[in-house]
Amino acid sequence: MNGGLGSPFPGSGHAEDYDNRQVKRRRGNLPKNVTDLLRQWLNDHLNHPYPSEDEKQWLMTQTGLTIHQISNWFINARRRRLPTMNQDKVGGNRRPSAAQ
């Protein structure tokens, strides 16, 4: 099949191609109460922002997320939020002045 006239699956003509397009999921943001809890945990543990397996289990029960979602959230938070949080903690949001 070449996806020509009469084919229910455009493109290559393979059913898998059609199914894969239908399965794509839209990424949604987590609810505010969930991110507030995760962010609070991160703020409380800035010196070691790596939850133990027991802490992840507790966060799972509190948030309803899977362990994979929690692990990914912390991976992303350490990349995106920690540099900003540490900068705020040390010296505020100062930007180097262009004229020195």
C-alpha positions as CSV (number, residue, x, y, z in Angstrom):
1,M,0.0,0.0,0.0
2,N,1.3,3.5,-0.8
3,G,-1.3,5.6,1.0
4,G,-3.0,6.4,-2.3
5,L,-6.7,6.7,-3.0
6,G,-8.9,4.6,-0.9
7,S,-6.4,4.1,1.9
8,P,-7.7,5.0,5.4
9,F,-4.1,5.8,6.5
10,P,-2.5,8.8,4.8
11,G,1.3,8.7,4.4
12,S,3.0,5.3,4.2
13,G,-0.3,3.4,4.3
14,H,0.7,1.6,7.5
15,A,-1.8,1.5,10.4
16,E,1.0,2.1,12.9
17,D,1.6,5.6,11.4
18,Y,-2.0,6.5,11.9
19,D,-2.1,5.1,15.5
20,N,1.1,7.0,16.5
21,R,-0.4,10.3,15.4
22,Q,-3.5,9.6,17.4
23,V,-1.6,8.6,20.6
24,K,0.5,11.8,21.0
25,R,-0.3,13.4,24.3
26,R,-0.3,17.1,25.1
27,R,2.0,17.9,28.0
28,G,0.0,19.5,30.8
29,N,1.2,21.4,33.8
30,L,0.9,19.9,37.2
31,P,-1.8,21.3,39.6
32,K,-0.7,24.3,41.7
33,N,-1.1,22.4,45.0
34,V,1.3,19.7,43.7
35,T,3.9,22.1,42.5
36,D,3.6,24.1,45.7
37,L,4.4,20.9,47.8
38,L,7.3,19.9,45.6
39,R,8.7,23.4,45.6
40,Q,8.4,23.6,49.4
41,W,10.3,20.4,49.7
42,L,13.0,21.7,47.4
43,N,13.2,25.0,49.4
44,D,13.5,23.1,52.7
45,H,16.3,20.9,51.3
46,L,18.5,23.3,49.3
47,N,21.6,22.0,50.9
48,H,20.8,18.5,49.5
49,P,17.9,18.6,47.0
50,Y,17.8,14.9,46.4
51,P,14.8,13.2,48.0
52,S,15.4,9.6,49.3
53,E,13.3,6.7,48.1
54,D,11.2,7.0,51.3
55,E,10.7,10.7,50.7
56,K,9.7,10.1,47.1
57,Q,7.2,7.5,48.4
58,W,5.8,10.1,50.8
59,L,5.6,12.7,48.0
60,M,3.8,10.1,45.8
61,T,1.1,9.7,48.5
62,Q,0.7,13.4,49.0
63,T,0.6,14.4,45.3
64,G,-0.8,11.4,43.4
65,L,2.1,11.5,41.0
66,T,4.1,8.5,40.0
67,I,7.7,8.0,41.2
68,H,8.8,8.7,37.6
69,Q,7.0,12.0,37.5
70,I,8.5,13.1,40.9
71,S,12.0,12.1,39.8
72,N,11.6,14.1,36.6
73,W,10.2,17.1,38.4
74,F,13.2,17.2,40.7
75,I,15.7,16.7,37.8
76,N,14.1,19.6,36.0
77,A,13.8,21.7,39.2
78,R,17.5,21.3,40.0
79,R,18.4,22.4,36.5
80,R,16.0,25.3,36.2
81,R,15.2,26.5,39.6
82,L,18.2,25.9,41.8
83,P,20.6,28.3,40.1
84,T,18.0,31.0,40.5
85,M,17.1,30.0,44.1
86,N,20.8,29.9,45.1
87,Q,21.4,33.3,43.5
88,D,18.5,34.8,45.3
89,K,19.6,33.3,48.6
90,V,23.2,34.6,48.3
91,G,22.9,38.1,46.8
92,G,19.5,38.8,45.4
93,N,18.7,39.3,41.8
94,R,21.6,41.5,41.0
95,R,22.7,41.8,37.4
96,P,26.3,42.8,36.6
97,S,26.4,46.4,35.6
98,A,27.4,47.2,32.1
99,A,29.3,50.4,33.0
100,Q,32.1,49.7,35.5
